[in-house]
Amino acid sequence: MFPSLHSLGSCTYNGMDLTVLEKQQARLKWLQQQQQQQNYVVQNNAHVELCTSSVPQFQGLLGSSLCGGQLVELKMPEVYLGSDDFHKFVNFSVAGPEFGVSKMDLVMPEAAADYSISRTSGCQMTAFQTAVIKEEGEDVVLEKMESTTGRESFNKRKAKAVADYKCKDKKIKEVEAESEVKTKCSAEVSRNSSKEKSKASEVQKPDYIHVRARRGQATDSHSLAERARREKISKKMKCLQDLVPGCNKITGKAGMLDEIINYVQSLQRQVEFLSTKLAALNPSVEFNVDNLHVKEFPAYVANFPAAAKSPAMANLACLQLNPLQKEAVNCILDATMHPPGTATEGIASASMLIPEQALGSSCVTQLQPFSTWNTDPQCLYNVYNMGFH
Amino acid sequence: MNSSHLNPSSSLKSRFTTRFLRALTRINARKPISPSSPREIFQRYRRIKVAADKSMASSVRSRRTWSRATLWKLRSRSCLQLASLGRRRSVKTSTITSRQAIMKKTSHEIENKTTTEEDHQDRFVGQADKLRELVPGGEAMDLCNLLDETAHYIKCLTTQVQLMRKIVDFYSL
């Protein structure tokens, strides 16, 4: 009997998906044990007469499908829920001649432990004697519950029972302590109960944003809204990650934002740089829109080399900037390419500096030694000062 | 990247290109004298930059907060310039310095915050503020919309950079 139960227990179940057959077998065997015990106890306790009468009914139930609703008029649950009754059972059974005390104690915890192992997989069971006994009684209760009210509530009650069993060390409380289930730890048990709770709360609230509350998360409206907002923000950050090149390895909002800021700054700098280049081009060149069709840029250049040549020739002639212009442009370009710490301000100041400085005739000679510009603002500032004093 | 592939003539790229080239021709036509002095170049640079931003924003019209903010800024600036022609430079510099002062102040406030609040969260907030400064019109937006605007702004900036580079390459051949 016990080896079989052990084997049952050794099977690993995910969640509570025990096959019905295995459950029935387990229960049958367990009940046989129980019957032997309870038959003895029946003689001594009036309450237990109900038990024996119900046990055959119960066995009959087990034989039939689980969803049979025959045992409706049960007042069993109340009977078994009281801790006193269990004590009575224990006392009686201990006092009985048929079962030795130690044997009884050995039997029951083991049986219950194994049975509960088989029923709630993954839970680490430490057998508490009194709690075990309560568990046994509750298992009977639970089975009846299952038969009458369906799987969900059965899971709830089982969750309650197992949680109570596990988490109250040798304290036998009322089973209605459902709040204990929420607060105490437990492997699947509390998860299931909290899941159900969260589902219930979702259904009850008139929430328009459908957010599924996950395991271990609060379920009030504020945190749900907060979570929805956070998920929106993370979605947008992912979109930005696609836009900004080289962002794939970075995880975390702060690093991402850093990258985004750098990228935006670099783009703005590039715009300034290109507009400087355009400014350096001679104005006599005609910017004809007809010549530049957006999509045919490379095609145009490739197919009409002759047409491109003439403006190109004119450009080449025009692009012969005098050294002053060249230096100015180079300075601006350098400033844009290697920006100082404060990017745009530095560029603005730098670009303002150099043309102002280059105005002075004396600056021509000064420019040449500075052909390789240091790009830190201090140097530029010094140059600026030099240009004006 | 283009706003509509069905009608290519109305795509963002083409709209931006037409407007920008028009502005360039206008700028070039304005100063017939060859700009040999760097000052002239600098002025043209500023004008071209403004023209680029303006044409970009006008291509997006008012659909985006940042484009509306850019257009409003440029228009107000041009109004300021028209109103006080003589003191133009001083006004500009004063606005720039005042803006710098404001930014410095906000950065100081942020630094004061770091000592008291949680580091990571605060760094995040500081970066969000930085992003608000970068993206035009970002000061009055919450984080969600700010990220949206940033995404669109990045798209438009990349378009702008690509097109300007093409123009430069084309005309400097």
Interface residues (C-beta under 8 A of the other chain):
Chain A: R229 K232 I233 K236 M237 C239 L240 L243 V244 K253 A254 L257 D258 I260 I261 Y263 V264 Q265 L267 Q268 Q270 V271 E272 L274 S275 T276 K277 L278 A279 A280 L281 N282 P283 S284 V285 E286 F287 N288 V289 L292 V294 K295 F297 V301 A308 P311 A312 N315 L319 N322 L324 Q325 A328 V329 I332 E345 A348 S351 M352 I354 P355 E356 A358 L359
Chain B: P8 S11 K13 S14 T17 T18 L21 R22 L24 T25 I27 N28 A29 K31 P32 S34 P35 S36 S37 P38 R39 I41 F42 R44 Y45 R47 I48 K49 A52 D53 I96 Q100 H120 R123 F124 Q127 A128 K130 L131 L134 V135 L143 C144 L147 D148 T150 A151 Y153 I154 K155 L157 T158 Q160 V161 L163 M164 R165 K166 I167 V168 F170 Y171 S172 L173
